[in-house]
Amino acid sequence: MITLYKQLLRNKERFIKATESLFTDENNCEEKYYEFRNEFNSCTDKQRRASLFVYLNRHCYNGLCRYNSKGIFNTPFGRYTRPRVPRKEMLHFIETAAHATFECADYQDTMNKAKRGDVVYCDPPYVPLSATSYFTDYHVGGFNWDDQILLAEKAEHLAKQGVRVVISNHDTKKTRSLYKERNAKITIFDVQRTISCNPSNRKKAKELLAIFG
Ligand SMILES: C[S@@+](CC[C@H](N)C(=O)[O-])C[C@H]1O[C@@H](n2cnc3c(N)ncnc32)[C@H](O)[C@@H]1O
């Protein structure tokens, strides 16, 4: 994502044109998809890798961005009739993100930078809803229950220093008590699930927002 953003900033027209050249009818088939996926996984050219990322995102199953434990993108082909380049969306993104700084770091490091009066929003990996919800474990390293506790403790600690912290997660008994015990206010809301291996599971799931401070 960060490489993609940097490529857009460097030369948006050149980047979008290069990306559009991948979105042809001939490239919308399984064979080409897996060829590009292999290329992406070993690609060191930043512009090419970012273009392939957009191609994969728009041609893969459910738009799911999933890597295995070795950091290899492994989402299967998605079978869409005519995927399109999100040109308008990318241009809009550059405008709105013009004043943003993107960093890839552990949340503890990022949160350590917060100062009194700042607001921190955390969107951590969801706690699993059931033993089979392996979809929540989609990145190298994982994020287990101990990590959820450490994050909640960090949020409580920052709140005491005048930094408001908002954490989103699935609404479960465990998450409610995790955040309540650390003095957060809880708000519950419904969201439309779009990522699930089982289409009948793509229904509304409850989420919560825990607000610290
Ligand atoms: C629910 S997703 C957030 C999705 C994001 N809000 C978006 O719209 O694309 C959880 C994210 O937490 C990241 N993550 C996992 N462990 C982390 C850590 N220790 N520090 C920071 N981020 C972490 C994962 O890589 C994943 O991208």
The ligand as an ORCA input file, in Angstrom:
! r2SCAN-3c Opt
* xyz 0 1
  C      -8.209     -5.206     10.547
  S      -6.678     -4.931      9.676
  C      -6.643     -3.198      9.424
  C      -7.120     -2.830      8.047
  C      -6.972     -1.354      7.706
  N      -7.707     -0.523      8.626
  C      -7.443     -1.113      6.285
  O      -8.480     -0.485      6.090
  O      -6.777     -1.580      5.359
  C      -5.437     -5.197     10.922
  C      -4.023     -4.763     10.521
  O      -3.140     -4.821     11.653
  C      -1.827     -5.094     11.171
  N      -0.961     -5.558     12.297
  C      -0.795     -6.815     12.778
  N       0.070     -6.809     13.812
  C       0.467     -5.527     14.001
  C       1.367     -4.885     14.905
  N       2.009     -5.575     15.852
  N       1.547     -3.558     14.811
  C       0.882     -2.845     13.856
  N       0.015     -3.385     12.966
  C      -0.181     -4.715     13.031
  C      -2.076     -6.143     10.103
  O      -1.003     -6.179      9.204
  C      -3.365     -5.637      9.453
  O      -3.065     -4.832      8.350
*
